[in-house]
Amino acid sequence: MELLWECMPLFETPEFKALSAADRIWAKGLTREIAGNALIECASENNTVRTAYIIGTFYSTKYDDDKGLKAHAVRTAIGEAIRKDAPDSLELLLKSFGPPWLTENSWSCSHYIFPLFSCAAEMKSATAFETLIAWQAEKFGGNGCSVVDVANLAAHYDPEGLLPSALDYAESIKRKSAALNGVLDIAAENDDRKKLDLMLARGADIHHDKGAVLYAAAKADRQDMVDYLLSKGAAADLTAYGSEIIEKLRENSAPASAVLYMEGLYEKTIVRQNNVKQEEKRFSLVGPDILAETLPLPSGGTLTLMFNFATRQQIVTTQESSGAALQVVSFSAIEDPEAIERAAQKFIELGGDPKKTETPKIRNGSHL
């Protein structure tokens, strides 16, 4: 009798009177204790009339209201509507969901909404996924489930069907680069080459944030992924930011094996870099047609070989403390023809253009 008296005001509401006879009988059996389960059942059946009645009658957006239907019950019903492909119920529930306390706390907002996106992505439901995106954009703007999480779920479960919508949403709030690069880092951390290649193809920047993707792979001790990233262009970041990445790995207690591996790679990079610098000092263009190669001598002097591709002559200069000597030899008199080929290749590498050189008469070797 007490329960009937408590429910009597509900039977006088406009929402109740608008129900059909069958729905009124159903509504008279509802109490707040069973409203949550009833909501889930109605949502899964895509019954918008009964779903709307439960929301309008029992749902409370107040955090401390211990009498009303709580937000987590509505969220559960939303998940069920997604799983059972009930789009009408989904839209109706989303319009009601979003209590003030949820919008005031970004962590709570993300915590509550992420499972919904995860459910839609796992079901590969483009309709539900796009509905969630539109709802989040309208209700929470840039808050809610992060663009990185949305894009990562899309890329993981259904890149063809879901990723375009996720990236369009990210672009609409000027966060497309953050979404692409964030998922790139996640792919590197999880050793997911397929997803990593997908993000690069979509426009992710392998060089973003001073080697962040290399750091993500290294911190997870994904050595194969580190090598793969280097092959995809991240070697430049190892050269530029290697010491910073290694220091950050130490600061954040990365596995010792990860630190040692990156130290080894960085050391090799420095050695190669020094070799390149030495190579650059060794060879130089001293004229539009002339390549110079300078070599150190054991005595402390230098030997300079100048290849003149216009006159097709080699000029050999020796400088020592005792004095200097110079000799001119025609290319045809050089005993090692491959030396000329190597010089020609280096000449081209440094920007020389053999096609622009004249082809004068070849002189005989002589001393000047």
C-alpha positions as CSV (number, residue, x, y, z in Angstrom):
1,M,0.0,0.0,0.0
2,E,2.9,2.3,0.8
3,L,4.5,1.6,-2.6
4,L,1.3,2.3,-4.4
5,W,0.9,5.6,-2.5
6,E,4.5,6.6,-3.5
7,C,3.8,5.9,-7.1
8,M,0.4,7.6,-7.3
9,P,1.9,11.0,-8.3
10,L,3.6,9.4,-11.3
11,F,0.2,8.2,-12.6
12,E,-1.0,11.8,-12.8
13,T,1.9,13.1,-15.0
14,P,1.4,14.2,-18.6
15,E,4.1,11.6,-19.6
16,F,2.0,8.8,-18.1
17,K,-1.3,10.0,-19.5
18,A,0.3,10.1,-23.0
19,L,1.1,6.4,-22.9
20,S,-1.0,3.8,-24.6
21,A,-3.1,1.5,-22.5
22,A,-0.6,-1.3,-22.7
23,D,2.3,1.0,-21.8
24,R,0.3,2.4,-18.8
25,I,0.0,-1.1,-17.5
26,W,3.7,-1.6,-17.9
27,A,4.5,1.8,-16.3
28,K,2.5,1.0,-13.2
29,G,4.9,-1.8,-12.5
30,L,7.9,0.4,-12.5
31,T,9.8,1.6,-9.4
32,R,13.1,3.4,-9.1
33,E,14.6,0.2,-7.9
34,I,14.0,-1.6,-11.2
35,A,14.0,1.5,-13.5
36,G,17.7,0.9,-14.5
37,N,17.1,-2.6,-15.7
38,A,13.9,-1.6,-17.4
39,L,15.7,1.2,-19.2
40,I,18.4,-1.2,-20.5
41,E,15.7,-3.6,-21.8
42,C,13.7,-0.8,-23.5
43,A,16.8,0.7,-25.1
44,S,18.0,-2.6,-26.5
45,E,14.5,-3.1,-28.1
46,N,14.7,0.4,-29.6
47,N,11.5,1.2,-27.8
48,T,11.7,5.0,-27.7
49,V,8.3,5.5,-26.0
50,R,9.1,3.5,-22.9
51,T,12.8,4.7,-22.9
52,A,11.6,8.3,-22.9
53,Y,9.1,7.6,-20.1
54,I,11.8,6.1,-17.9
55,I,14.2,9.0,-18.5
56,G,11.6,11.6,-18.0
57,T,10.2,10.0,-14.8
58,F,13.2,8.6,-13.0
59,Y,16.5,10.0,-14.4
60,S,18.2,12.5,-12.1
61,T,21.3,14.5,-13.2
62,K,22.2,15.4,-9.6
63,Y,25.3,13.7,-8.4
64,D,24.1,13.3,-4.8
65,D,20.5,12.3,-5.6
66,D,20.1,8.8,-4.1
67,K,16.5,8.5,-5.2
68,G,16.8,9.0,-9.0
69,L,18.2,6.9,-11.8
70,K,21.9,7.5,-11.9
71,A,24.1,8.5,-14.9
72,H,25.9,5.1,-14.9
73,A,22.6,3.3,-15.5
74,V,21.9,5.6,-18.5
75,R,25.4,5.0,-19.8
76,T,24.8,1.2,-19.5
77,A,21.6,1.6,-21.5
78,I,23.5,3.6,-24.2
79,G,26.0,0.8,-24.5
80,E,23.2,-1.7,-24.9
81,A,21.6,0.4,-27.6
82,I,24.9,0.4,-29.4
83,R,25.3,-3.3,-29.1
84,K,21.8,-4.1,-30.2
85,D,21.9,-1.6,-33.0
86,A,19.0,0.6,-31.7
87,P,19.8,4.0,-33.2
88,D,16.6,5.7,-32.1
89,S,17.1,4.8,-28.5
90,L,20.7,5.8,-28.8
91,E,19.9,9.3,-29.9
92,L,17.2,9.7,-27.3
93,L,19.5,8.5,-24.5
94,L,22.4,10.7,-25.6
95,K,20.1,13.8,-25.6
96,S,19.4,13.1,-21.9
97,F,22.9,12.0,-20.9
98,G,25.4,14.6,-19.7
99,P,24.8,15.8,-16.2
100,P,26.4,19.1,-15.1
101,W,28.9,17.4,-12.8
102,L,30.2,15.5,-15.8
103,T,30.9,18.5,-17.9
104,E,32.7,20.2,-15.0
105,N,35.4,17.5,-14.7
106,S,37.4,16.6,-17.8
107,W,38.7,13.4,-16.3
108,S,35.2,12.2,-15.3
109,C,33.9,13.2,-18.7
110,S,36.6,11.1,-20.5
111,H,36.2,8.2,-18.1
112,Y,32.4,8.1,-18.7
113,I,32.5,8.5,-22.4
114,F,35.4,6.4,-23.5
115,P,33.6,3.1,-23.0
116,L,30.8,4.2,-25.3
117,F,33.2,5.0,-28.2
118,S,35.0,1.7,-27.4
119,C,31.8,-0.2,-27.7
120,A,30.8,1.4,-31.0
121,A,34.3,0.8,-32.4
122,E,34.3,-2.8,-31.3
123,M,30.9,-3.3,-33.0
124,K,32.3,-1.5,-36.1
125,S,29.1,0.5,-36.1
126,A,29.8,3.6,-38.2
127,T,26.3,5.0,-37.4
128,A,26.8,4.7,-33.6
129,F,30.4,6.0,-33.8
130,E,29.4,9.1,-35.9
131,T,26.4,9.7,-33.6
132,L,28.7,9.7,-30.6
133,I,31.1,12.1,-32.3
134,A,28.3,14.5,-33.2
135,W,26.9,14.3,-29.7
136,Q,30.3,14.8,-28.0
137,A,31.1,17.8,-30.3
138,E,27.7,19.4,-29.5
139,K,27.7,18.7,-25.7
140,F,31.3,18.9,-24.7
141,G,33.2,20.6,-27.5
142,G,36.8,19.7,-27.2
143,N,36.3,17.8,-24.0
144,G,35.1,14.3,-23.5
145,C,36.9,11.3,-25.1
146,S,40.2,12.7,-26.4
147,V,40.7,12.9,-30.1
148,V,43.7,10.5,-29.8
149,D,41.5,7.9,-28.1
150,V,38.7,8.3,-30.7
151,A,41.2,8.0,-33.6
152,N,43.0,5.1,-32.0
153,L,39.9,3.1,-31.4
154,A,38.8,3.8,-35.0
155,A,42.2,2.8,-36.4
156,H,42.3,-0.4,-34.3
157,Y,38.9,-1.8,-35.0
158,D,37.8,-0.4,-38.4
159,P,40.2,2.1,-40.1
160,E,38.3,2.2,-43.4
161,G,34.8,2.6,-41.8
162,L,35.5,4.7,-38.7
163,L,38.8,6.6,-39.1
164,P,37.6,9.2,-41.6
165,S,34.9,10.4,-39.1
166,A,37.4,10.4,-36.2
167,L,39.9,12.6,-38.2
168,D,37.1,14.9,-39.5
169,Y,36.1,15.5,-35.9
170,A,39.7,16.1,-34.9
171,E,40.1,18.6,-37.7
172,S,36.9,20.4,-36.8
173,I,38.4,21.3,-33.4
174,K,41.9,21.9,-34.9
175,R,43.4,18.8,-33.4
176,K,44.0,16.6,-36.4
177,S,47.8,16.6,-36.1
178,A,47.5,15.8,-32.4
179,A,45.2,12.8,-33.2
180,L,47.5,11.4,-35.9
181,N,50.7,11.9,-34.0
182,G,49.1,10.5,-30.8
183,V,48.0,7.3,-32.5
184,L,51.4,7.1,-34.2
185,D,53.1,7.0,-30.7
186,I,50.6,4.4,-29.5
187,A,51.3,2.2,-32.5
188,A,55.1,2.5,-31.9
189,E,54.6,1.7,-28.2
190,N,52.6,-1.4,-29.1
191,D,54.8,-2.5,-32.0
192,D,51.9,-2.2,-34.4
193,R,53.5,-1.6,-37.8
194,K,50.2,-1.8,-39.7
195,K,48.7,1.0,-37.6
196,L,51.9,3.0,-37.7
197,D,52.1,2.9,-41.5
198,L,48.4,3.8,-41.7
199,M,49.0,6.9,-39.6
200,L,52.0,7.9,-41.7
201,A,49.9,7.5,-44.8
202,R,47.2,9.7,-43.3
203,G,49.7,12.5,-42.6
204,A,51.2,11.8,-39.2
205,D,54.6,13.4,-38.6
206,I,57.3,10.9,-37.6
207,H,59.5,13.8,-36.5
208,H,56.9,15.4,-34.2
209,D,57.9,16.7,-30.7
210,K,61.6,16.0,-31.0
211,G,61.6,12.3,-31.5
212,A,58.5,11.5,-29.4
213,V,57.7,8.4,-31.5
214,L,61.2,7.0,-31.1
215,Y,60.9,7.6,-27.3
216,A,57.5,5.8,-27.2
217,A,59.0,2.7,-28.9
218,A,62.2,2.8,-26.8
219,K,60.4,3.2,-23.5
220,A,58.3,0.1,-24.2
221,D,61.6,-1.7,-25.1
222,R,60.3,-2.3,-28.7
223,Q,63.8,-2.6,-30.3
224,D,62.4,-4.0,-33.6
225,M,60.0,-1.0,-33.8
226,V,62.9,1.4,-33.1
227,D,64.8,-0.1,-36.0
228,Y,61.7,0.1,-38.2
229,L,61.2,3.8,-37.3
230,L,64.8,4.5,-38.2
231,S,64.2,2.9,-41.6
232,K,61.1,5.1,-42.1
233,G,63.0,8.4,-41.5
234,A,63.4,8.8,-37.7
235,A,67.2,8.4,-38.0
236,A,67.3,12.2,-38.3
237,D,65.7,12.5,-34.9
238,L,68.1,10.1,-33.3
239,T,71.0,12.2,-34.6
240,A,69.3,15.5,-33.5
241,Y,67.7,14.4,-30.2
242,G,69.4,11.1,-29.2
243,S,71.0,12.4,-26.0
244,E,67.7,14.0,-24.9
245,I,65.7,10.8,-25.6
246,I,68.2,8.7,-23.7
247,E,68.1,11.1,-20.7
248,K,64.3,11.1,-20.7
249,L,64.4,7.2,-20.8
250,R,66.6,7.3,-17.7
251,E,64.4,9.8,-15.9
252,N,61.3,7.8,-16.5
253,S,62.8,4.5,-15.4
254,A,62.7,2.8,-18.8
255,P,64.0,-0.8,-18.9
256,A,67.8,-1.0,-18.7
257,S,67.9,-2.9,-22.0
258,A,66.0,-0.1,-23.7
259,V,68.5,2.5,-22.5
260,L,71.5,0.4,-23.5
261,Y,70.0,-0.2,-27.0
262,M,69.4,3.4,-27.6
263,E,72.9,4.3,-26.3
264,G,74.4,1.9,-28.8
265,L,72.4,3.3,-31.7
266,Y,73.2,6.8,-30.8
267,E,76.9,6.1,-30.5
268,K,76.9,4.5,-34.0
269,T,75.0,7.6,-35.3
270,I,77.6,9.9,-33.8
271,V,80.4,7.9,-35.4
272,R,78.7,8.0,-38.8
273,Q,78.2,11.7,-38.4
274,N,81.8,12.3,-37.7
275,N,82.8,10.1,-40.6
276,V,80.5,12.2,-42.9
277,K,82.1,15.4,-41.5
278,Q,85.6,14.0,-42.2
279,E,84.4,13.0,-45.7
280,E,83.1,16.5,-46.3
281,K,86.5,18.0,-45.2
282,R,88.3,15.5,-47.4
283,F,86.5,16.4,-50.6
284,S,85.5,19.9,-51.9
285,L,84.7,21.7,-55.1
286,V,87.4,24.3,-55.8
287,G,85.9,25.4,-59.1
288,P,83.0,24.7,-61.4
289,D,84.9,21.8,-63.0
290,I,87.4,20.8,-60.3
291,L,87.1,18.4,-57.4
292,A,89.8,18.5,-54.7
293,E,90.7,15.5,-52.4
294,T,93.0,16.3,-49.5
295,L,94.7,13.5,-47.6
296,P,97.0,13.7,-44.6
297,L,100.6,12.4,-44.9
298,P,102.4,10.5,-42.2
299,S,105.0,13.3,-42.0
300,G,102.3,15.8,-41.1
301,G,102.0,17.3,-44.5
302,T,99.1,17.0,-47.0
303,L,98.6,15.5,-50.4
304,T,95.9,17.2,-52.6
305,L,94.6,15.6,-55.7
306,M,92.6,17.9,-58.0
307,F,90.6,16.4,-60.7
308,N,89.9,18.9,-63.5
309,F,87.0,17.5,-65.5
310,A,87.2,20.3,-68.1
311,T,90.8,19.7,-69.1
312,R,90.7,16.0,-68.0
313,Q,93.8,16.4,-65.9
314,Q,94.8,15.5,-62.3
315,I,96.8,18.1,-60.5
316,V,98.8,16.6,-57.6
317,T,100.1,18.9,-54.9
318,T,102.3,17.9,-52.0
319,Q,102.8,20.2,-49.1
320,E,105.3,19.5,-46.3
321,S,107.5,21.4,-44.0
322,S,110.4,21.1,-46.4
323,G,108.4,22.6,-49.3
324,A,105.8,22.0,-51.9
325,A,105.6,20.1,-55.2
326,L,103.1,20.1,-58.0
327,Q,102.5,17.7,-60.8
328,V,99.9,17.6,-63.6
329,V,98.9,14.3,-65.1
330,S,96.3,13.6,-67.8
331,F,93.5,11.2,-67.0
332,S,94.7,8.9,-69.6
333,A,98.0,8.5,-67.8
334,I,96.5,7.6,-64.4
335,E,97.1,3.9,-63.7
336,D,93.9,3.4,-61.7
337,P,90.9,4.3,-63.9
338,E,88.5,3.6,-61.0
339,A,90.0,6.5,-59.2
340,I,88.6,8.8,-61.9
341,E,85.2,7.2,-61.6
342,R,85.2,7.6,-57.8
343,A,86.2,11.3,-58.2
344,A,83.5,11.8,-60.8
345,Q,80.9,10.3,-58.5
346,K,82.0,12.5,-55.6
347,F,82.0,15.5,-58.0
348,I,78.4,14.9,-58.8
349,E,77.4,14.3,-55.2
350,L,78.9,17.7,-54.2
351,G,76.9,19.4,-57.0
352,G,79.2,19.4,-59.9
353,D,77.7,18.9,-63.4
354,P,80.0,17.1,-65.8
355,K,77.7,17.9,-68.7
356,K,78.4,21.6,-68.3
357,T,82.2,21.1,-68.6
358,E,83.9,21.7,-71.8
359,T,85.8,18.9,-73.6
360,P,89.2,20.4,-74.5
361,K,92.1,18.6,-76.0
362,I,93.8,16.3,-73.6
363,R,97.3,17.3,-72.7
364,N,100.2,14.9,-72.1
365,G,101.3,14.5,-68.5
366,S,103.9,17.1,-67.5
367,H,105.5,18.8,-64.5
368,L,104.8,22.5,-63.9
